[in-house]
Amino acid sequence: MDKKKITNMEVKKKNRNDVFRYLCRHGTVSNPDISYALKLSLPTTTQITKELIEKGLVEEKGELQSTGGRRAKALAVSDNAGKAVGLDITKNHISLVLTQLTGRILRYERIFLPFASEDCYYQEVNQKLEDFLKECGCEREHVLGIGISFPGIIDLKEALVADSHILGVSYLPFSSISRYFAWPCHFLNDANAGAYAEGIQSESIERFFYLSLSNTVGGAVYSNGRLEQGENYRCGEVGHMTIVPDGKVCYCGKYGCLDAYCSAKCLSDGKLEDFFRRLKEGEAEAARLWDKYTSYLAIAVNNIHMVLDCDIVLGGYVGSYMGEYIQDVREKVSERNTFGEGGSFVRSCSHKTGAAALGASLKVIELFMEQV
């Protein structure tokens, strides 16, 4: 009897969760729309949306246009249902994003702020966040939490940043960071956050590898709505796989790492947009650098594909400019690919700006969704 009761409760929770997710994805819809799409009875759907309205998560938005019968009530996620903050911490900047439960970005800002493992740094980050929310007109009580993207190994079991070579910290407890903020904090590796942004809002992608090409190189495996973490939370750390034996020194202290050949800094020490402008204008030195860069990148992409047999998404700073140059990479990958796949499995990222911050905010939303 108790077992059946628990099962019924789980079914109701799943149905409620599915209905809310549908509303978040599809904007303004009606109960009949939801009922048909999710294969739920109309009475069940109507009861669920009523509960969601009572919770303040959904609201009526008038009526939809008639298709011949009685006009259906228009339903949508409430603007005041909750919002999520994404914070991406890098060596020299922080990025802030505020998103609705639907995943729509309300505001994005990137701020120059060199990292320092000191109280004054986190206090300044918190002040920047408070100012950011004030400028957004976001009420404090509407913030569900903060997703924090960090470059390094994020050990979720031990609740700490296990190691971040680029920031020079190790065994940094989450609590030593979250204590500076007024909301619950959730931590992600930066490449994982970028992959999450790429995958969680897509209805068609089931599995892919996200290769983050920023001032450091990282990666993540996204599979069926989840990130594969690995036994030691290092899954996807391709930035430190060897591309050239005994090659150039990497910031990690080893030699020949992919990061030493394919970070964004290999193309430009200044603004990356200037490099791609020069490349587009046909400058010889830019073309030479690009040819060298994509040759090493093709080795990495082909190796990753051989191991995982899935699409490779190029993200990060370089990936955001990759759209019109993706064929350069595909052709070089195709030359190396044993199975003659043509390189079509390589594509550029969907989110060109602030992907890690966005992914961090979407993780907060997903955790909230699971509790609806």
C-alpha positions in Angstrom: 0.0 0.0 0.0 2.8 2.4 1.0 4.8 1.4 -2.1 1.9 2.1 -4.4 1.3 5.5 -2.7 5.0 6.5 -3.2 4.8 5.4 -6.8 1.7 7.5 -7.4 3.4 10.5 -5.8 6.4 10.0 -8.1 4.2 9.8 -11.1 2.4 13.0 -10.1 5.7 14.8 -9.5 7.1 13.7 -12.9 3.9 14.8 -14.7 4.1 18.2 -12.9 7.8 18.5 -13.8 7.1 17.6 -17.5 4.3 20.2 -17.7 6.4 23.0 -16.2 9.4 22.1 -18.5 7.0 22.2 -21.5 5.8 25.7 -20.5 9.4 26.9 -20.0 10.3 25.6 -23.5 7.3 26.7 -25.5 6.3 30.1 -24.1 2.5 30.8 -24.2 0.4 27.7 -24.6 -2.9 26.2 -23.6 -3.9 23.2 -21.5 -5.0 21.4 -24.7 -1.6 22.1 -26.2 0.2 20.6 -23.2 -2.2 17.6 -23.0 -1.7 16.7 -26.6 2.1 17.2 -26.6 2.7 15.2 -23.3 0.0 12.6 -23.9 -1.7 13.5 -20.6 -5.4 13.7 -20.1 -6.9 17.2 -20.2 -8.2 17.0 -16.6 -4.8 15.9 -15.4 -3.1 18.7 -17.3 -5.6 21.3 -16.1 -5.1 20.2 -12.4 -1.3 20.5 -12.8 -1.4 23.9 -14.3 -3.8 25.0 -11.6 -1.3 23.9 -8.9 1.5 25.7 -10.7 -0.6 28.9 -10.8 -1.3 28.6 -7.1 2.5 28.3 -6.5 3.1 31.4 -8.5 5.1 29.6 -11.2 2.6 30.0 -14.0 0.1 32.7 -14.8 -2.8 33.2 -17.2 -2.1 35.6 -20.1 -5.5 36.1 -21.5 -6.9 33.8 -24.2 -5.4 32.2 -27.3 -6.9 32.8 -30.7 -9.9 30.6 -31.4 -9.5 27.7 -33.9 -13.3 27.2 -34.1 -14.4 26.5 -30.6 -14.2 28.1 -27.2 -11.0 30.1 -26.7 -8.4 28.4 -24.6 -6.7 30.2 -21.7 -3.2 31.3 -22.5 -0.7 30.0 -20.0 2.9 31.0 -19.5 5.7 30.9 -16.9 5.3 33.8 -14.5 7.9 36.6 -14.8 8.2 36.5 -11.1 8.7 32.8 -10.8 12.4 33.0 -10.2 15.6 34.0 -11.9 19.1 32.5 -11.9 22.5 34.2 -11.8 25.6 32.8 -13.7 29.0 33.8 -12.6 32.1 32.9 -14.7 35.4 33.4 -13.0 38.6 33.6 -15.1 42.1 34.8 -14.6 41.4 38.4 -15.6 37.6 38.8 -15.8 34.3 37.8 -14.4 31.2 37.4 -16.5 27.7 37.8 -15.0 24.4 36.7 -16.6 20.8 36.8 -15.3 18.3 34.4 -16.9 14.6 33.6 -16.5 13.4 30.1 -15.8 12.8 29.8 -19.6 16.5 30.2 -20.1 16.1 33.6 -21.7 19.0 35.9 -21.0 17.9 39.1 -19.4 21.3 40.7 -19.0 25.0 39.9 -19.6 28.1 41.7 -18.5 31.8 41.0 -18.6 34.0 42.9 -16.2 37.8 43.2 -16.0 38.8 41.9 -12.5 42.0 40.0 -12.1 41.6 36.9 -9.8 43.1 36.9 -6.4 42.5 34.2 -3.7 41.8 36.9 -1.1 38.8 38.2 0.8 38.9 41.5 -1.0 38.5 39.8 -4.4 35.3 37.9 -3.4 34.0 40.9 -1.6 34.4 42.9 -4.8 32.8 40.2 -6.9 29.8 40.2 -4.6 29.5 44.0 -4.9 29.7 43.7 -8.7 26.9 41.2 -8.5 24.8 43.3 -6.3 25.2 46.3 -8.6 24.5 44.1 -11.6 21.2 42.9 -10.1 20.2 46.4 -9.1 20.8 47.6 -12.7 18.6 44.7 -13.9 15.8 45.7 -11.6 15.8 42.2 -10.2 14.3 41.8 -6.7 16.6 39.9 -4.4 13.8 37.4 -3.4 13.4 36.4 -7.0 17.0 35.1 -7.3 17.0 31.3 -7.0 20.8 30.9 -6.7 24.1 31.5 -8.3 25.9 29.1 -10.6 29.6 29.6 -10.4 31.9 28.5 -13.3 35.5 27.9 -12.3 38.5 27.0 -14.5 39.8 23.8 -12.9 38.9 20.5 -11.4 35.6 20.8 -9.5 35.2 17.9 -7.0 31.5 17.7 -6.3 31.9 14.9 -3.8 34.4 16.8 -1.6 32.7 20.1 -2.4 35.9 21.9 -3.4 38.0 23.3 -6.3 40.5 20.5 -6.3 43.0 22.2 -8.6 43.1 25.2 -10.8 46.6 25.7 -12.4 45.5 28.9 -14.2 44.3 30.6 -11.0 47.0 29.1 -8.8 44.6 27.5 -6.2 44.0 24.0 -5.0 41.8 22.3 -2.4 39.6 25.4 -2.2 36.4 24.6 -0.4 33.1 25.8 -2.0 32.1 27.2 1.3 35.1 29.6 1.4 33.7 31.2 -1.8 29.9 30.8 -1.2 30.1 32.6 2.2 30.5 35.9 0.4 27.1 35.6 -1.4 23.6 35.9 -0.1 22.2 33.0 -2.2 22.9 29.3 -2.6 25.9 28.6 -4.8 26.4 25.8 -7.3 29.8 25.1 -8.8 30.8 23.9 -12.3 34.0 23.5 -14.3 34.0 26.2 -17.0 34.1 23.8 -20.0 31.3 21.8 -18.3 29.2 25.0 -18.0 29.8 25.8 -21.7 28.7 22.3 -22.6 25.6 22.5 -20.4 24.6 25.8 -22.1 25.0 24.1 -25.5 23.1 20.9 -24.6 20.4 21.6 -22.1 18.3 23.9 -24.3 18.5 21.6 -27.3 15.8 19.0 -28.0 17.8 17.3 -30.7 21.3 16.8 -29.4 21.8 13.6 -27.4 25.6 13.3 -27.0 28.6 15.5 -27.9 32.0 16.6 -26.8 32.4 20.3 -26.1 35.9 21.6 -26.8 36.4 25.0 -25.1 39.0 27.1 -26.9 39.5 30.1 -24.6 42.7 31.4 -22.9 42.9 27.9 -21.6 41.6 24.7 -23.4 39.1 22.4 -21.7 36.5 20.0 -22.7 33.3 18.2 -21.5 31.2 15.2 -22.5 27.5 16.0 -22.6 25.2 13.0 -22.8 21.4 12.9 -22.7 20.9 15.9 -20.5 23.8 15.2 -18.2 27.5 15.9 -17.9 29.9 12.9 -17.6 32.2 13.7 -14.7 34.6 10.9 -14.5 35.9 9.1 -11.5 38.0 12.0 -10.3 35.9 14.8 -12.0 38.5 15.1 -14.8 36.4 13.8 -17.7 37.1 15.9 -20.8 40.3 17.6 -19.6 41.8 17.4 -23.1 43.7 20.6 -22.7 46.4 18.6 -21.1 46.6 15.6 -23.5 49.9 15.5 -25.4 49.7 16.7 -29.0 53.4 17.1 -29.6 55.8 14.8 -27.6 58.3 17.0 -25.7 56.8 20.1 -27.4 56.1 23.6 -26.1 55.8 24.1 -22.4 52.3 24.4 -21.1 51.2 26.5 -18.1 50.7 23.3 -16.2 54.5 22.6 -16.4 54.3 19.7 -18.8 55.3 19.7 -22.5 53.4 19.4 -25.7 49.8 19.8 -24.2 47.0 20.8 -26.5 46.6 24.0 -24.5 50.1 25.2 -25.6 49.0 24.9 -29.2 45.3 25.7 -29.3 44.5 28.3 -26.6 43.1 31.6 -27.8 46.4 33.2 -26.8 48.1 31.3 -29.6 46.2 33.5 -32.1 46.3 36.8 -30.3 47.6 38.3 -27.0 45.2 41.1 -27.4 41.6 41.2 -28.7 40.7 38.0 -30.6 38.3 40.0 -32.8 41.3 41.8 -34.2 42.9 38.6 -35.3 39.8 37.4 -37.1 39.4 40.8 -38.7 43.0 40.5 -40.0 42.3 36.9 -41.2 39.1 38.0 -43.0 41.1 40.8 -44.7 43.6 38.2 -46.0 46.6 39.3 -44.0 49.4 36.7 -44.7 50.7 36.5 -41.0 47.1 35.9 -39.7 46.6 33.2 -42.4 49.8 31.5 -41.5 48.9 31.5 -37.8 45.4 30.2 -38.6 46.8 27.3 -40.7 49.2 26.3 -38.0 46.5 26.6 -35.3 43.9 24.5 -37.2 46.4 21.8 -38.1 47.0 21.1 -34.4 43.3 21.5 -33.6 42.4 18.9 -36.3 44.7 16.4 -34.6 42.9 16.9 -31.3 39.4 16.9 -32.8 40.1 13.7 -34.8 41.6 11.9 -31.7 38.6 12.9 -29.6 36.2 11.7 -32.2 38.0 8.4 -32.6 37.7 7.7 -28.9 34.1 9.0 -28.3 32.4 8.6 -31.8 30.2 11.7 -31.3 29.9 15.2 -32.6 32.6 17.7 -31.5 31.3 21.3 -30.7 34.0 24.0 -30.8 33.3 26.6 -28.1 35.0 29.1 -26.0 36.5 32.4 -27.3 37.8 30.9 -30.6 34.7 28.7 -31.1 32.5 31.8 -31.1 34.3 33.0 -34.2 34.5 29.6 -35.9 31.2 29.8 -37.9 32.5 31.0 -41.2 35.8 29.2 -40.8 34.5 25.8 -39.7 35.2 24.3 -43.1 38.9 24.9 -42.6 38.8 22.6 -39.6 36.5 20.0 -41.2 38.8 19.6 -44.2 41.9 19.0 -42.0 40.0 16.6 -39.8 38.7 14.8 -42.8 42.2 14.3 -44.1 43.1 12.5 -40.8 39.9 10.6 -40.3 40.3 6.9 -41.1 36.6 6.3 -41.9 36.1 9.1 -44.4 33.4 10.9 -42.5 34.1 14.2 -44.1 34.4 16.2 -40.9 30.7 16.9 -40.7 30.7 15.9 -37.1 32.6 19.1 -36.3 30.5 22.2 -35.7 30.7 25.6 -34.0 28.9 26.4 -30.8 25.4 27.9 -30.6 26.2 30.3 -27.8 28.8 32.8 -28.9 29.0 35.0 -25.8 29.2 34.1 -22.1 28.5 30.4 -22.6 30.1 29.4 -19.3 28.2 32.0 -17.3 25.0 31.0 -19.1 25.6 27.3 -18.5 26.2 28.0 -14.8 22.9 29.8 -14.5 21.0 27.1 -16.4 22.4 24.6 -13.9 20.7 26.5 -11.1 17.4 26.5 -13.1 17.7 22.8 -13.7 18.2 22.1 -10.0 15.1 24.2 -9.3 13.1 22.4 -12.1 13.8 19.0 -10.5 12.0 20.1 -7.4 8.9 21.5 -9.0 
